[in-house]
Amino acid sequence: MHLNKISLLNYKNFEDASFDFDGKINCFVGKNGVGKTNVLDAIYHLAYGRSYFNPIAMQNIRHNQDFFVVEGEFEKDDRSELIVCSLKKGQKKILKRNAKTYEKFSDHIGFIPLVIISPTDRDLILEGSEVRRSFIDSVISQLDSPYLHKLIQYQKVLTQRNALLKYFAANRNFDQETLVIYDEQLDVLAQPIFEKRRDFLEQFLPIFNEYHQTISNSSENVQIVYQSHLSQHGMLALLGDHVQRDRALQYTSVGIHKDDLSFEIDGHPIKKFGSQGQQKSFLIALKLAQFEFVKKQSGQKPILLFDDIFDKLDETRVSKIVEMVDNDAFGQLFISDTHPERTEAIVKQTHQSYKIFNL
């Protein structure tokens, strides 16, 4: 799997731009604000149908313009694949594969395996549980479309249950029988989602630990702990036990939508006890493990986006990453960096073909 060419029209700061890529390493260098990360985000857009950095779709349209178009020519299994993502103000976003429009974006997820490593990944450590759930769901969904469809359905039923709780509060009444209808639907969906997350982490953690030991020279002991209400009780029982609380709060307070991952270093939360360098190593290992897991499960080397990865990493850790690139563990790479000389020196160490784009 690799991307041969991308074209951007009115995408973020680009009016009209095209890039022809090397099959191995591609580097975007230049000062902050010139659009290096935007090119990486455009590539991400073609894989996921959305931006990695800005969830508000309209804000990805260039200022004073009415639309954007991102077009990518991929090669997968010796076949050419043309992916186009476009958005016009006042209309729905459109995603096409070989001129055929997807009815549901979820049907496209996983077709282009891709992993991004970015400074904004720090949100996985610093922000709330929703960000970490989104990470685990994103990895599983790339490989398991029924899982993604269950997640979407769970969210729909959850929204309906929450709306019913608000209706009860507004009208000062309560109908247990109606609520139980939603409880039973959530129960059917929650258990397989919980089991899939649990089973995924059992396979994922050894890969994560191996990458972390490589990057950190085995100097730190890290762990990821899965926290879920369903590890102790079934969904139906949980909802029944918390019904009075849910009525008071007017939303569903328990369930797999509250699951979390605890990131730890030496038995303590890395958010509080990890240095900036340790946190960054943890996150890079996390994303490289995602890459390895997807590669093993799909039989494809995902496209790997390194956004400003070499900032704040010491030379030892950078050299470890370069070593992995040189061993041909990765497929096609895209790198952004503010220092052209540093970038070229690093990619030359890999003995792989490369292109550098000065923006």
PyMOL commands that set and color helices and strands:
alter all, ss='L'
color gray80, all
select helices_A, chain A and resi 36-48+57-60+105-107+119-126+129-143+145-171+176-216+229-231+235-241+243-249+256-258+270-273+276-298+315-326+340-348
alter helices_A, ss='H'
color red, helices_A
select strands_A, chain A and resi 2-11+14-20+25-29+67-76+79-88+94-97+100-101+114-117+222-227+260-265+268-269+303-307+333-337+354-358
alter strands_A, ss='S'
color yellow, strands_A
deselect
rebuild
show_as cartoon
